[in-house]
Amino acid sequence: MPFLSRSLASSAHSTVPWVSYACLASSMALVGSYVGLSKLLVAVFPVMLLAWLRFGIAAVAMAGWVRRQPGESRLSRRDRWLLFWESFFGNFLFSVCMLLGVSMTSALAAGVIMAAIPAVVAVFSWALLKERISGPVKLGIACAVAGIALLSLGKSDAQAGAAQVSLLGNLLLFAAVCCEALYVVIGKQLTGNVSAKRISALVNLWGFALVTPFGAALAWQFDFSAVSAGSWGLLVFYSLAASMITVWLWMTGLKHVPAASAGVFTVLLPVSTALVGVGLLGERFTGLHAVAFGLALAGVILATWSGRRAS
C-alpha cells in the first residue's frame, strides 16, 4: 500500500483540544464494552451473520451521513482507496477476527493480547506515517501495556482452573490487534479530507458489502424466531456502537492528535472490557486491579501531556 507512505500534513503543531482526547477515550471505552458483551452475541448468532446484521443495522441508521455535505471536497482516488482499506482492516477483518477469537478463547487471553494495541499502533505509525515517537509517548505505551498485563495477571489468579485457552483464538485476537492498529494509522490520513460522519458511513457500507456474501447465505438457514428480545436489543446496541458512534468519536478526535499518541488511548479498550466483566459477570476487584488501572491512566496522561508540549 504505497499511499500509506505519504504523511498527512496535519495540525500537529496546533494546540491539542482536550475534547479530542475525550472523543478518543470514549471511543475506545465503548469498543471495549462491546467486545466484552459480544461474547453473549456469538453464543446466539453465527459470527459472519452477526457481522452482516451489525453492518446492515448501522447502514440504515447512518443513511443520512453518506452524502457529501456543502463545503466538503470530493473524494479523491486516494481517499476512496483509504476508505476501502480502513473498512477492510478496521471493520471487516477486525470484527471477524475479534468475534471468532472471543468465541474460541478466554477473557484473560483477550485482555493480555489487546494490551498490545498501543505498541502496535506506535510501530505502525512510525513505519507507515514516519511519525516520531517521543520519550513520553514511549513511556506512556510502556505504562499502558504494563497496566493491562498486570490486570490480566490479576484475572488469572481469580480464574485458575478455567477452560483451556485456544491457540487459534489467541492468534485471531492478535490479528484483530494488528487490524485495529492499521485502522488508527489509515484513519489519520483520512481525517484531513473527509468528515468524521461520512467516513463512518462509507466505511460501514464497505464492511456491509464485504460480508454480505457470507451473511446472506447464513441468514437463509438461521431461525430468527428463536432469538430473544434481549439479544435483539444487545445486537442493536452493538451495531450502533461498533459501526456508528465509536468510529465517529475516533475520527473526530484523531483530527488533532498524532497517531502514536492516539494509540495510547486504545488502552481503554481492554480496561473497559475488564469493567464489563467485573460489573456484569461478578469478577472480584482486587488491589492488583487498582494498580493496573493506575498504570493505564498514567499512560494516557503521558500521551496527552506530550501532545500539549509538542504544540
TAMO-V688237 format. One line per field, one symbol per residue. ss: DSSP state (a for helix, b for strand, c for the rest). burial: + if it has 16 or more other C-alpha atoms within 10 Angstrom, else -. Layout:
ss->???
burial->???
//
This chain:
ss->caaaaccccccccccccaaaaaaaaaaaaaaaaaaaaaaaacccccaaaaaaaaaaaaaaacaaacccccccccccaaaaaaaaaaaaaaaaaaaaaaaaaaaaccaaaaaaaaccaaaaaaaaaaaaccccccaaaaaaaaaaaaaaaaaaaaaaaaccccccccaaaaaaaaaaaaaaaaaaaaaaaacccccaaaaaaaaaaaaaaaaaaaaaaaaccccaaaccaaaaaaaaaaaaaaaaaaaaaaaaaaccccaaaaaaccaaaaaaaaaaaaaaacccccaaaaaaaaaaaaaaaaaaaaaaaac
burial->---+---+-------+---++-+++++++++++++++++-++-++++++++++++++++--+--++------------+--+++++++++++++++++++++++++++++++++++++++++++++-++-+-+--+++-++++++++++++++++----------+--++-+++++++++++++++++++++++++++++++++++++-+++--+--++---------------+++++++++++++++++++++++++++++++++++++++++++-------+--++--++-++++++++++-++----
//
